[in-house]
Amino acid sequence: MRSSDIYVLLSKKYEIENEVVKNLIDDYFNFIVLALKEKGKFTRSRFGSFRVYQTKDKRVVYNVHTGEKYLAPGIKIISFKPSLHLKKAINEEGEG
């Protein structure tokens, strides 16, 4: 499902203009990004939690074309852990 499909579904369900729905969803995700940058975590009950963690500082990587080795710096990764409520909702939906 594309984001444009989500905008259309929500605008029909709640009888709101498509552009308003788009702005609300975009603002919400921008808020999540801001929280991850500032605090390194974001939790929404009944949905799940996002966390930022740093990979190992330096690691040896290989260029598969030249066989050359070099050190790559660590990077920040975002992980998502769904809530039990979300897991249950998805599993019940799939069974029916």
C-alpha positions in Angstrom: 0.0 0.0 0.0 1.4 3.4 -1.0 1.0 6.5 1.1 -1.3 8.0 -1.4 -3.6 5.0 -0.9 -3.7 5.7 2.8 -4.5 9.4 2.3 -7.5 8.5 0.1 -8.8 5.8 2.5 -8.6 8.1 5.5 -10.1 11.1 3.7 -13.1 9.0 2.6 -13.5 7.4 6.0 -13.4 10.7 8.0 -14.8 12.9 5.2 -11.8 15.2 5.2 -10.0 16.7 2.3 -7.1 14.5 1.0 -4.6 17.4 1.4 -5.5 17.8 5.1 -5.0 14.1 5.7 -1.7 14.2 3.9 -0.5 17.1 6.0 -1.6 15.5 9.3 0.2 12.2 8.5 3.4 14.0 7.3 3.4 16.2 10.4 3.0 13.2 12.7 6.0 11.4 11.1 8.0 14.6 11.2 7.2 14.7 15.0 8.5 11.1 15.3 11.7 11.9 13.5 12.2 15.0 15.8 11.6 12.9 18.9 14.1 10.3 17.7 16.7 13.0 17.0 16.3 14.6 20.4 15.6 11.7 22.7 16.6 8.6 20.7 13.2 7.0 21.3 9.5 7.4 20.6 6.8 5.2 22.1 3.1 5.2 21.1 0.8 3.0 23.2 -1.2 0.4 21.2 1.2 0.9 18.3 4.8 0.3 19.3 8.2 2.0 20.0 11.0 3.3 17.9 14.6 3.4 19.2 17.8 4.7 17.7 21.0 2.8 18.4 24.6 3.1 17.1 26.3 0.3 15.4 29.9 -0.7 16.2 32.2 2.3 15.7 34.4 0.8 13.0 34.2 -2.4 11.0 36.1 -3.9 8.2 34.2 -4.0 4.9 35.2 -5.4 1.5 34.8 -4.0 -2.0 33.5 -7.1 -3.8 34.7 -5.7 -7.2 38.3 -4.9 -6.2 38.7 -7.1 -3.1 40.0 -4.0 -1.3 39.5 -3.8 2.5 38.7 -0.6 4.3 37.2 0.6 7.6 33.7 1.9 7.6 32.4 4.2 10.4 29.5 3.1 12.6 26.0 4.3 11.7 22.8 5.0 13.6 20.0 2.5 13.1 16.2 2.8 13.9 14.5 -0.2 15.3 10.8 -0.7 15.7 9.1 -3.0 18.2 5.3 -3.4 17.7 3.0 -3.4 20.7 1.1 -6.5 21.6 -2.1 -4.8 20.6 -0.8 -4.2 17.1 0.5 -7.7 16.8 -2.9 -9.1 17.9 -4.8 -6.8 15.5 -2.6 -7.9 12.5 -2.8 -11.6 13.3 -6.6 -11.5 13.8 -7.0 -9.7 10.5 -4.9 -12.3 8.6 -6.9 -15.2 9.9 -10.3 -14.0 8.8 
